[in-house]
Amino acid sequence: MCLIITLVFFALTVQAFMAKDFMTGSLYLAITLGFAFLLWRNIQITRCERNGNCSGCTLPSWLTKWFKQS
């Protein structure tokens, strides 16, 4: 789901910048980067859980405390 949303908002970002609508393009770019970050984080956590060792494959601790699972 994150991949689909990331691709859709990336397309919207490109279209907004081509139309010289920089405010909307910047908003779409921020949303795109946010979902890309979540996608990358999910890939890293899945890889970590699959391998069984989490040394060096997770995000820094100061960043993971913002995105703890409930």
mmCIF file of the N, C-alpha and C atoms, coordinates in Angstrom:
data_MODEL
# 
_entry.id   MODEL 
# 
loop_
_atom_site.group_PDB 
_atom_site.id 
_atom_site.type_symbol 
_atom_site.label_atom_id 
_atom_site.label_alt_id 
_atom_site.label_comp_id 
_atom_site.label_asym_id 
_atom_site.label_entity_id 
_atom_site.label_seq_id 
_atom_site.pdbx_PDB_ins_code 
_atom_site.Cartn_x 
_atom_site.Cartn_y 
_atom_site.Cartn_z 
_atom_site.occupancy 
_atom_site.B_iso_or_equiv 
_atom_site.pdbx_formal_charge 
_atom_site.auth_seq_id 
_atom_site.auth_comp_id 
_atom_site.auth_asym_id 
_atom_site.auth_atom_id 
_atom_site.pdbx_PDB_model_num 
ATOM 1   N N  . MET A 1 1  ? 0.819  -1.192  0.000   1.00 0.00 ? 1  MET A N  1 
ATOM 2   C CA . MET A 1 1  ? 0.000  0.000   0.000   1.00 0.00 ? 1  MET A CA 1 
ATOM 3   C C  . MET A 1 1  ? 0.863  1.255   0.000   1.00 0.00 ? 1  MET A C  1 
ATOM 4   N N  . CYS A 1 2  ? 1.926  1.230   0.814   1.00 0.00 ? 2  CYS A N  1 
ATOM 5   C CA . CYS A 1 2  ? 2.812  2.403   0.852   1.00 0.00 ? 2  CYS A CA 1 
ATOM 6   C C  . CYS A 1 2  ? 3.456  2.642   -0.505  1.00 0.00 ? 2  CYS A C  1 
ATOM 7   N N  . LEU A 1 3  ? 3.787  1.560   -1.205  1.00 0.00 ? 3  LEU A N  1 
ATOM 8   C CA . LEU A 1 3  ? 4.415  1.704   -2.514  1.00 0.00 ? 3  LEU A CA 1 
ATOM 9   C C  . LEU A 1 3  ? 3.469  2.367   -3.505  1.00 0.00 ? 3  LEU A C  1 
ATOM 10  N N  . ILE A 1 4  ? 2.213  1.959   -3.505  1.00 0.00 ? 4  ILE A N  1 
ATOM 11  C CA . ILE A 1 4  ? 1.233  2.532   -4.421  1.00 0.00 ? 4  ILE A CA 1 
ATOM 12  C C  . ILE A 1 4  ? 1.021  4.010   -4.114  1.00 0.00 ? 4  ILE A C  1 
ATOM 13  N N  . ILE A 1 5  ? 0.846  4.347   -2.862  1.00 0.00 ? 5  ILE A N  1 
ATOM 14  C CA . ILE A 1 5  ? 0.634  5.742   -2.481  1.00 0.00 ? 5  ILE A CA 1 
ATOM 15  C C  . ILE A 1 5  ? 1.860  6.583   -2.805  1.00 0.00 ? 5  ILE A C  1 
ATOM 16  N N  . THR A 1 6  ? 3.049  6.027   -2.584  1.00 0.00 ? 6  THR A N  1 
ATOM 17  C CA . THR A 1 6  ? 4.275  6.746   -2.900  1.00 0.00 ? 6  THR A CA 1 
ATOM 18  C C  . THR A 1 6  ? 4.362  7.044   -4.389  1.00 0.00 ? 6  THR A C  1 
ATOM 19  N N  . LEU A 1 7  ? 4.051  6.053   -5.217  1.00 0.00 ? 7  LEU A N  1 
ATOM 20  C CA . LEU A 1 7  ? 4.117  6.258   -6.663  1.00 0.00 ? 7  LEU A CA 1 
ATOM 21  C C  . LEU A 1 7  ? 3.063  7.256   -7.152  1.00 0.00 ? 7  LEU A C  1 
ATOM 22  N N  . VAL A 1 8  ? 1.866  7.178   -6.597  1.00 0.00 ? 8  VAL A N  1 
ATOM 23  C CA . VAL A 1 8  ? 0.807  8.113   -6.999  1.00 0.00 ? 8  VAL A CA 1 
ATOM 24  C C  . VAL A 1 8  ? 1.179  9.541   -6.624  1.00 0.00 ? 8  VAL A C  1 
ATOM 25  N N  . PHE A 1 9  ? 1.653  9.736   -5.409  1.00 0.00 ? 9  PHE A N  1 
ATOM 26  C CA . PHE A 1 9  ? 2.010  11.091  -5.003  1.00 0.00 ? 9  PHE A CA 1 
ATOM 27  C C  . PHE A 1 9  ? 3.259  11.592  -5.714  1.00 0.00 ? 9  PHE A C  1 
ATOM 28  N N  . PHE A 1 10 ? 4.157  10.686  -6.110  1.00 0.00 ? 10 PHE A N  1 
ATOM 29  C CA . PHE A 1 10 ? 5.310  11.108  -6.896  1.00 0.00 ? 10 PHE A CA 1 
ATOM 30  C C  . PHE A 1 10 ? 4.866  11.612  -8.268  1.00 0.00 ? 10 PHE A C  1 
ATOM 31  N N  . ALA A 1 11 ? 3.900  10.915  -8.872  1.00 0.00 ? 11 ALA A N  1 
ATOM 32  C CA . ALA A 1 11 ? 3.355  11.363  -10.156 1.00 0.00 ? 11 ALA A CA 1 
ATOM 33  C C  . ALA A 1 11 ? 2.668  12.726  -10.001 1.00 0.00 ? 11 ALA A C  1 
ATOM 34  N N  . LEU A 1 12 ? 1.926  12.899  -8.906  1.00 0.00 ? 12 LEU A N  1 
ATOM 35  C CA . LEU A 1 12 ? 1.289  14.192  -8.656  1.00 0.00 ? 12 LEU A CA 1 
ATOM 36  C C  . LEU A 1 12 ? 2.320  15.286  -8.427  1.00 0.00 ? 12 LEU A C  1 
ATOM 37  N N  . THR A 1 13 ? 3.424  14.945  -7.786  1.00 0.00 ? 13 THR A N  1 
ATOM 38  C CA . THR A 1 13 ? 4.501  15.906  -7.557  1.00 0.00 ? 13 THR A CA 1 
ATOM 39  C C  . THR A 1 13 ? 5.084  16.378  -8.873  1.00 0.00 ? 13 THR A C  1 
ATOM 40  N N  . VAL A 1 14 ? 5.386  15.442  -9.753  1.00 0.00 ? 14 VAL A N  1 
ATOM 41  C CA . VAL A 1 14 ? 5.960  15.797  -11.055 1.00 0.00 ? 14 VAL A CA 1 
ATOM 42  C C  . VAL A 1 14 ? 4.990  16.663  -11.849 1.00 0.00 ? 14 VAL A C  1 
ATOM 43  N N  . GLN A 1 15 ? 3.719  16.299  -11.841 1.00 0.00 ? 15 GLN A N  1 
ATOM 44  C CA . GLN A 1 15 ? 2.727  17.075  -12.575 1.00 0.00 ? 15 GLN A CA 1 
ATOM 45  C C  . GLN A 1 15 ? 2.595  18.487  -12.018 1.00 0.00 ? 15 GLN A C  1 
ATOM 46  N N  . ALA A 1 16 ? 2.623  18.620  -10.703 1.00 0.00 ? 16 ALA A N  1 
ATOM 47  C CA . ALA A 1 16 ? 2.490  19.954  -10.095 1.00 0.00 ? 16 ALA A CA 1 
ATOM 48  C C  . ALA A 1 16 ? 3.701  20.817  -10.409 1.00 0.00 ? 16 ALA A C  1 
ATOM 49  N N  . PHE A 1 17 ? 4.890  20.233  -10.362 1.00 0.00 ? 17 PHE A N  1 
ATOM 50  C CA . PHE A 1 17 ? 6.082  21.017  -10.687 1.00 0.00 ? 17 PHE A CA 1 
ATOM 51  C C  . PHE A 1 17 ? 6.132  21.384  -12.160 1.00 0.00 ? 17 PHE A C  1 
ATOM 52  N N  . MET A 1 18 ? 5.643  20.508  -13.024 1.00 0.00 ? 18 MET A N  1 
ATOM 53  C CA . MET A 1 18 ? 5.601  20.839  -14.455 1.00 0.00 ? 18 MET A CA 1 
ATOM 54  C C  . MET A 1 18 ? 4.605  21.955  -14.732 1.00 0.00 ? 18 MET A C  1 
ATOM 55  N N  . ALA A 1 19 ? 3.554  22.042  -13.932 1.00 0.00 ? 19 ALA A N  1 
ATOM 56  C CA . ALA A 1 19 ? 2.553  23.095  -14.086 1.00 0.00 ? 19 ALA A CA 1 
ATOM 57  C C  . ALA A 1 19 ? 2.957  24.362  -13.345 1.00 0.00 ? 19 ALA A C  1 
ATOM 58  N N  . LYS A 1 20 ? 4.170  24.365  -12.773 1.00 0.00 ? 20 LYS A N  1 
ATOM 59  C CA . LYS A 1 20 ? 4.715  25.498  -12.023 1.00 0.00 ? 20 LYS A CA 1 
ATOM 60  C C  . LYS A 1 20 ? 3.871  25.850  -10.796 1.00 0.00 ? 20 LYS A C  1 
ATOM 61  N N  . ASP A 1 21 ? 3.267  24.836  -10.208 1.00 0.00 ? 21 ASP A N  1 
ATOM 62  C CA . ASP A 1 21 ? 2.521  24.991  -8.961  1.00 0.00 ? 21 ASP A CA 1 
ATOM 63  C C  . ASP A 1 21 ? 3.418  24.469  -7.836  1.00 0.00 ? 21 ASP A C  1 
ATOM 64  N N  . PHE A 1 22 ? 4.318  25.345  -7.383  1.00 0.00 ? 22 PHE A N  1 
ATOM 65  C CA . PHE A 1 22 ? 5.373  24.912  -6.473  1.00 0.00 ? 22 PHE A CA 1 
ATOM 66  C C  . PHE A 1 22 ? 4.871  24.647  -5.055  1.00 0.00 ? 22 PHE A C  1 
ATOM 67  N N  . MET A 1 23 ? 3.846  25.324  -4.621  1.00 0.00 ? 23 MET A N  1 
ATOM 68  C CA . MET A 1 23 ? 3.324  25.094  -3.280  1.00 0.00 ? 23 MET A CA 1 
ATOM 69  C C  . MET A 1 23 ? 2.696  23.707  -3.173  1.00 0.00 ? 23 MET A C  1 
ATOM 70  N N  . THR A 1 24 ? 1.840  23.373  -4.116  1.00 0.00 ? 24 THR A N  1 
ATOM 71  C CA . THR A 1 24 ? 1.213  22.059  -4.119  1.00 0.00 ? 24 THR A CA 1 
ATOM 72  C C  . THR A 1 24 ? 2.247  20.968  -4.386  1.00 0.00 ? 24 THR A C  1 
ATOM 73  N N  . GLY A 1 25 ? 3.187  21.241  -5.283  1.00 0.00 ? 25 GLY A N  1 
ATOM 74  C CA . GLY A 1 25 ? 4.240  20.278  -5.569  1.00 0.00 ? 25 GLY A CA 1 
ATOM 75  C C  . GLY A 1 25 ? 5.096  19.990  -4.351  1.00 0.00 ? 25 GLY A C  1 
ATOM 76  N N  . SER A 1 26 ? 5.368  21.016  -3.558  1.00 0.00 ? 26 SER A N  1 
ATOM 77  C CA . SER A 1 26 ? 6.155  20.821  -2.342  1.00 0.00 ? 26 SER A CA 1 
ATOM 78  C C  . SER A 1 26 ? 5.392  19.978  -1.319  1.00 0.00 ? 26 SER A C  1 
ATOM 79  N N  . LEU A 1 27 ? 4.097  20.217  -1.209  1.00 0.00 ? 27 LEU A N  1 
ATOM 80  C CA . LEU A 1 27 ? 3.270  19.417  -0.307  1.00 0.00 ? 27 LEU A CA 1 
ATOM 81  C C  . LEU A 1 27 ? 3.251  17.952  -0.750  1.00 0.00 ? 27 LEU A C  1 
ATOM 82  N N  . TYR A 1 28 ? 3.044  17.731  -2.046  1.00 0.00 ? 28 TYR A N  1 
ATOM 83  C CA . TYR A 1 28 ? 3.047  16.364  -2.561  1.00 0.00 ? 28 TYR A CA 1 
ATOM 84  C C  . TYR A 1 28 ? 4.409  15.706  -2.380  1.00 0.00 ? 28 TYR A C  1 
ATOM 85  N N  . LEU A 1 29 ? 5.472  16.472  -2.530  1.00 0.00 ? 29 LEU A N  1 
ATOM 86  C CA . LEU A 1 29 ? 6.815  15.919  -2.341  1.00 0.00 ? 29 LEU A CA 1 
ATOM 87  C C  . LEU A 1 29 ? 7.040  15.514  -0.887  1.00 0.00 ? 29 LEU A C  1 
ATOM 88  N N  . ALA A 1 30 ? 6.553  16.322  0.048   1.00 0.00 ? 30 ALA A N  1 
ATOM 89  C CA . ALA A 1 30 ? 6.681  15.974  1.466   1.00 0.00 ? 30 ALA A CA 1 
ATOM 90  C C  . ALA A 1 30 ? 5.901  14.696  1.780   1.00 0.00 ? 30 ALA A C  1 
ATOM 91  N N  . ILE A 1 31 ? 4.709  14.564  1.222   1.00 0.00 ? 31 ILE A N  1 
ATOM 92  C CA . ILE A 1 31 ? 3.911  13.360  1.429   1.00 0.00 ? 31 ILE A CA 1 
ATOM 93  C C  . ILE A 1 31 ? 4.607  12.150  0.802   1.00 0.00 ? 31 ILE A C  1 
ATOM 94  N N  . THR A 1 32 ? 5.160  12.337  -0.387  1.00 0.00 ? 32 THR A N  1 
ATOM 95  C CA . THR A 1 32 ? 5.888  11.259  -1.061  1.00 0.00 ? 32 THR A CA 1 
ATOM 96  C C  . THR A 1 32 ? 7.072  10.793  -0.232  1.00 0.00 ? 32 THR A C  1 
ATOM 97  N N  . LEU A 1 33 ? 7.852  11.728  0.283   1.00 0.00 ? 33 LEU A N  1 
ATOM 98  C CA . LEU A 1 33 ? 9.016  11.363  1.088   1.00 0.00 ? 33 LEU A CA 1 
ATOM 99  C C  . LEU A 1 33 ? 8.607  10.684  2.388   1.00 0.00 ? 33 LEU A C  1 
ATOM 100 N N  . GLY A 1 34 ? 7.505  11.109  2.977   1.00 0.00 ? 34 GLY A N  1 
ATOM 101 C CA . GLY A 1 34 ? 7.006  10.473  4.198   1.00 0.00 ? 34 GLY A CA 1 
ATOM 102 C C  . GLY A 1 34 ? 6.619  9.021   3.970   1.00 0.00 ? 34 GLY A C  1 
ATOM 103 N N  . PHE A 1 35 ? 5.889  8.759   2.890   1.00 0.00 ? 35 PHE A N  1 
ATOM 104 C CA . PHE A 1 35 ? 5.502  7.381   2.607   1.00 0.00 ? 35 PHE A CA 1 
ATOM 105 C C  . PHE A 1 35 ? 6.687  6.548   2.148   1.00 0.00 ? 35 PHE A C  1 
ATOM 106 N N  . ALA A 1 36 ? 7.640  7.150   1.459   1.00 0.00 ? 36 ALA A N  1 
ATOM 107 C CA . ALA A 1 36 ? 8.848  6.410   1.068   1.00 0.00 ? 36 ALA A CA 1 
ATOM 108 C C  . ALA A 1 36 ? 9.646  6.023   2.310   1.00 0.00 ? 36 ALA A C  1 
ATOM 109 N N  . PHE A 1 37 ? 9.702  6.916   3.289   1.00 0.00 ? 37 PHE A N  1 
ATOM 110 C CA . PHE A 1 37 ? 10.385 6.607   4.537   1.00 0.00 ? 37 PHE A CA 1 
ATOM 111 C C  . PHE A 1 37 ? 9.696  5.452   5.264   1.00 0.00 ? 37 PHE A C  1 
ATOM 112 N N  . LEU A 1 38 ? 8.362  5.486   5.331   1.00 0.00 ? 38 LEU A N  1 
ATOM 113 C CA . LEU A 1 38 ? 7.626  4.394   5.975   1.00 0.00 ? 38 LEU A CA 1 
ATOM 114 C C  . LEU A 1 38 ? 7.836  3.072   5.245   1.00 0.00 ? 38 LEU A C  1 
ATOM 115 N N  . LEU A 1 39 ? 7.883  3.120   3.922   1.00 0.00 ? 39 LEU A N  1 
ATOM 116 C CA . LEU A 1 39 ? 8.132  1.915   3.139   1.00 0.00 ? 39 LEU A CA 1 
ATOM 117 C C  . LEU A 1 39 ? 9.519  1.364   3.420   1.00 0.00 ? 39 LEU A C  1 
ATOM 118 N N  . TRP A 1 40 ? 10.518 2.223   3.452   1.00 0.00 ? 40 TRP A N  1 
ATOM 119 C CA . TRP A 1 40 ? 11.888 1.807   3.736   1.00 0.00 ? 40 TRP A CA 1 
ATOM 120 C C  . TRP A 1 40 ? 11.997 1.216   5.140   1.00 0.00 ? 40 TRP A C  1 
ATOM 121 N N  . ARG A 1 41 ? 11.320 1.844   6.093   1.00 0.00 ? 41 ARG A N  1 
ATOM 122 C CA . ARG A 1 41 ? 11.348 1.360   7.470   1.00 0.00 ? 41 ARG A CA 1 
ATOM 123 C C  . ARG A 1 41 ? 10.719 -0.024  7.571   1.00 0.00 ? 41 ARG A C  1 
ATOM 124 N N  . ASN A 1 42 ? 9.584  -0.225  6.898   1.00 0.00 ? 42 ASN A N  1 
ATOM 125 C CA . ASN A 1 42 ? 8.935  -1.535  6.923   1.00 0.00 ? 42 ASN A CA 1 
ATOM 126 C C  . ASN A 1 42 ? 9.814  -2.612  6.292   1.00 0.00 ? 42 ASN A C  1 
ATOM 127 N N  . ILE A 1 43 ? 10.502 -2.280  5.226   1.00 0.00 ? 43 ILE A N  1 
ATOM 128 C CA . ILE A 1 43 ? 11.412 -3.239  4.589   1.00 0.00 ? 43 ILE A CA 1 
ATOM 129 C C  . ILE A 1 43 ? 12.541 -3.594  5.538   1.00 0.00 ? 43 ILE A C  1 
ATOM 130 N N  . GLN A 1 44 ? 13.106 -2.611  6.213   1.00 0.00 ? 44 GLN A N  1 
ATOM 131 C CA . GLN A 1 44 ? 14.210 -2.866  7.140   1.00 0.00 ? 44 GLN A CA 1 
ATOM 132 C C  . GLN A 1 44 ? 13.762 -3.739  8.319   1.00 0.00 ? 44 GLN A C  1 
ATOM 133 N N  . ILE A 1 45 ? 12.613 -3.461  8.870   1.00 0.00 ? 45 ILE A N  1 
ATOM 134 C CA . ILE A 1 45 ? 12.115 -4.242  10.012  1.00 0.00 ? 45 ILE A CA 1 
ATOM 135 C C  . ILE A 1 45 ? 11.796 -5.675  9.577   1.00 0.00 ? 45 ILE A C  1 
ATOM 136 N N  . THR A 1 46 ? 11.194 -5.852  8.408   1.00 0.00 ? 46 THR A N  1 
ATOM 137 C CA . THR A 1 46 ? 10.895 -7.191  7.913   1.00 0.00 ? 46 THR A CA 1 
ATOM 138 C C  . THR A 1 46 ? 12.171 -7.984  7.662   1.00 0.00 ? 46 THR A C  1 
ATOM 139 N N  . ARG A 1 47 ? 13.154 -7.347  7.074   1.00 0.00 ? 47 ARG A N  1 
ATOM 140 C CA . ARG A 1 47 ? 14.435 -8.011  6.834   1.00 0.00 ? 47 ARG A CA 1 
ATOM 141 C C  . ARG A 1 47 ? 15.091 -8.406  8.153   1.00 0.00 ? 47 ARG A C  1 
ATOM 142 N N  . CYS A 1 48 ? 14.982 -7.533  9.137   1.00 0.00 ? 48 CYS A N  1 
ATOM 143 C CA . CYS A 1 48 ? 15.560 -7.790  10.453  1.00 0.00 ? 48 CYS A CA 1 
ATOM 144 C C  . CYS A 1 48 ? 14.867 -8.975  11.132  1.00 0.00 ? 48 CYS A C  1 
ATOM 145 N N  . GLU A 1 49 ? 13.546 -8.996  11.092  1.00 0.00 ? 49 GLU A N  1 
ATOM 146 C CA . GLU A 1 49 ? 12.801 -10.090 11.721  1.00 0.00 ? 49 GLU A CA 1 
ATOM 147 C C  . GLU A 1 49 ? 13.036 -11.410 11.009  1.00 0.00 ? 49 GLU A C  1 
ATOM 148 N N  . ARG A 1 50 ? 13.202 -11.373 9.707   1.00 0.00 ? 50 ARG A N  1 
ATOM 149 C CA . ARG A 1 50 ? 13.415 -12.596 8.944   1.00 0.00 ? 50 ARG A CA 1 
ATOM 150 C C  . ARG A 1 50 ? 14.784 -13.206 9.238   1.00 0.00 ? 50 ARG A C  1 
ATOM 151 N N  . ASN A 1 51 ? 15.805 -12.364 9.345   1.00 0.00 ? 51 ASN A N  1 
ATOM 152 C CA . ASN A 1 51 ? 17.159 -12.862 9.595   1.00 0.00 ? 51 ASN A CA 1 
ATOM 153 C C  . ASN A 1 51 ? 17.382 -13.259 11.045  1.00 0.00 ? 51 ASN A C  1 
ATOM 154 N N  . GLY A 1 52 ? 16.633 -12.682 11.953  1.00 0.00 ? 52 GLY A N  1 
ATOM 155 C CA . GLY A 1 52 ? 16.769 -13.046 13.357  1.00 0.00 ? 52 GLY A CA 1 
ATOM 156 C C  . GLY A 1 52 ? 17.741 -12.187 14.127  1.00 0.00 ? 52 GLY A C  1 
ATOM 157 N N  . ASN A 1 53 ? 18.655 -11.525 13.462  1.00 0.00 ? 53 ASN A N  1 
ATOM 158 C CA . ASN A 1 53 ? 19.544 -10.610 14.180  1.00 0.00 ? 53 ASN A CA 1 
ATOM 159 C C  . ASN A 1 53 ? 19.261 -9.187  13.709  1.00 0.00 ? 53 ASN A C  1 
ATOM 160 N N  . CYS A 1 54 ? 19.197 -8.297  14.633  1.00 0.00 ? 54 CYS A N  1 
ATOM 161 C CA . CYS A 1 54 ? 18.849 -6.919  14.300  1.00 0.00 ? 54 CYS A CA 1 
ATOM 162 C C  . CYS A 1 54 ? 20.008 -5.965  14.533  1.00 0.00 ? 54 CYS A C  1 
ATOM 163 N N  . SER A 1 55 ? 21.214 -6.438  14.500  1.00 0.00 ? 55 SER A N  1 
ATOM 164 C CA . SER A 1 55 ? 22.355 -5.554  14.706  1.00 0.00 ? 55 SER A CA 1 
ATOM 165 C C  . SER A 1 55 ? 22.703 -4.853  13.397  1.00 0.00 ? 55 SER A C  1 
ATOM 166 N N  . GLY A 1 56 ? 22.526 -3.559  13.385  1.00 0.00 ? 56 GLY A N  1 
ATOM 167 C CA . GLY A 1 56 ? 22.925 -2.765  12.243  1.00 0.00 ? 56 GLY A CA 1 
ATOM 168 C C  . GLY A 1 56 ? 21.922 -2.658  11.121  1.00 0.00 ? 56 GLY A C  1 
ATOM 169 N N  . CYS A 1 57 ? 20.773 -3.366  11.194  1.00 0.00 ? 57 CYS A N  1 
ATOM 170 C CA . CYS A 1 57 ? 19.842 -3.302  10.074  1.00 0.00 ? 57 CYS A CA 1 
ATOM 171 C C  . CYS A 1 57 ? 18.605 -2.461  10.397  1.00 0.00 ? 57 CYS A C  1 
ATOM 172 N N  . THR A 1 58 ? 18.519 -1.936  11.608  1.00 0.00 ? 58 THR A N  1 
ATOM 173 C CA . THR A 1 58 ? 17.358 -1.127  11.960  1.00 0.00 ? 58 THR A CA 1 
ATOM 174 C C  . THR A 1 58 ? 17.730 0.342   11.943  1.00 0.00 ? 58 THR A C  1 
ATOM 175 N N  . LEU A 1 59 ? 16.736 1.152   12.148  1.00 0.00 ? 59 LEU A N  1 
ATOM 176 C CA . LEU A 1 59 ? 16.948 2.587   12.194  1.00 0.00 ? 59 LEU A CA 1 
ATOM 177 C C  . LEU A 1 59 ? 17.568 2.986   13.524  1.00 0.00 ? 59 LEU A C  1 
ATOM 178 N N  . PRO A 1 60 ? 18.114 4.180   13.605  1.00 0.00 ? 60 PRO A N  1 
ATOM 179 C CA . PRO A 1 60 ? 18.666 4.634   14.887  1.00 0.00 ? 60 PRO A CA 1 
ATOM 180 C C  . PRO A 1 60 ? 17.586 4.686   15.973  1.00 0.00 ? 60 PRO A C  1 
ATOM 181 N N  . SER A 1 61 ? 18.002 4.494   17.219  1.00 0.00 ? 61 SER A N  1 
ATOM 182 C CA . SER A 1 61 ? 17.039 4.412   18.322  1.00 0.00 ? 61 SER A CA 1 
ATOM 183 C C  . SER A 1 61 ? 16.282 5.719   18.522  1.00 0.00 ? 61 SER A C  1 
ATOM 184 N N  . TRP A 1 62 ? 16.925 6.856   18.269  1.00 0.00 ? 62 TRP A N  1 
ATOM 185 C CA . TRP A 1 62 ? 16.234 8.138   18.445  1.00 0.00 ? 62 TRP A CA 1 
ATOM 186 C C  . TRP A 1 62 ? 15.118 8.304   17.424  1.00 0.00 ? 62 TRP A C  1 
ATOM 187 N N  . LEU A 1 63 ? 15.220 7.617   16.294  1.00 0.00 ? 63 LEU A N  1 
ATOM 188 C CA . LEU A 1 63 ? 14.193 7.717   15.274  1.00 0.00 ? 63 LEU A CA 1 
ATOM 189 C C  . LEU A 1 63 ? 13.103 6.672   15.458  1.00 0.00 ? 63 LEU A C  1 
ATOM 190 N N  . THR A 1 64 ? 13.468 5.486   15.935  1.00 0.00 ? 64 THR A N  1 
ATOM 191 C CA . THR A 1 64 ? 12.468 4.426   16.102  1.00 0.00 ? 64 THR A CA 1 
ATOM 192 C C  . THR A 1 64 ? 11.524 4.697   17.258  1.00 0.00 ? 64 THR A C  1 
ATOM 193 N N  . LYS A 1 65 ? 11.931 5.501   18.230  1.00 0.00 ? 65 LYS A N  1 
ATOM 194 C CA . LYS A 1 65 ? 11.008 5.785   19.333  1.00 0.00 ? 65 LYS A CA 1 
ATOM 195 C C  . LYS A 1 65 ? 9.827  6.629   18.874  1.00 0.00 ? 65 LYS A C  1 
ATOM 196 N N  . TRP A 1 66 ? 9.946  7.319   17.740  1.00 0.00 ? 66 TRP A N  1 
ATOM 197 C CA . TRP A 1 66 ? 8.816  8.079   17.189  1.00 0.00 ? 66 TRP A CA 1 
ATOM 198 C C  . TRP A 1 66 ? 7.796  7.164   16.529  1.00 0.00 ? 66 TRP A C  1 
ATOM 199 N N  . PHE A 1 67 ? 8.236  5.978   16.063  1.00 0.00 ? 67 PHE A N  1 
ATOM 200 C CA . PHE A 1 67 ? 7.378  5.098   15.272  1.00 0.00 ? 67 PHE A CA 1 
ATOM 201 C C  . PHE A 1 67 ? 7.209  3.734   15.920  1.00 0.00 ? 67 PHE A C  1 
ATOM 202 N N  . LYS A 1 68 ? 7.042  3.688   17.216  1.00 0.00 ? 68 LYS A N  1 
ATOM 203 C CA . LYS A 1 68 ? 6.868  2.410   17.903  1.00 0.00 ? 68 LYS A CA 1 
ATOM 204 C C  . LYS A 1 68 ? 5.524  1.808   17.565  1.00 0.00 ? 68 LYS A C  1 
ATOM 205 N N  . GLN A 1 69 ? 5.505  0.461   17.521  1.00 0.00 ? 69 GLN A N  1 
ATOM 206 C CA . GLN A 1 69 ? 4.254  -0.233  17.289  1.00 0.00 ? 69 GLN A CA 1 
ATOM 207 C C  . GLN A 1 69 ? 3.449  -0.277  18.580  1.00 0.00 ? 69 GLN A C  1 
ATOM 208 N N  . SER A 1 70 ? 2.152  -0.162  18.450  1.00 0.00 ? 70 SER A N  1 
ATOM 209 C CA . SER A 1 70 ? 1.313  -0.173  19.641  1.00 0.00 ? 70 SER A CA 1 
ATOM 210 C C  . SER A 1 70 ? 0.854  -1.557  20.007  1.00 0.00 ? 70 SER A C  1 
# 
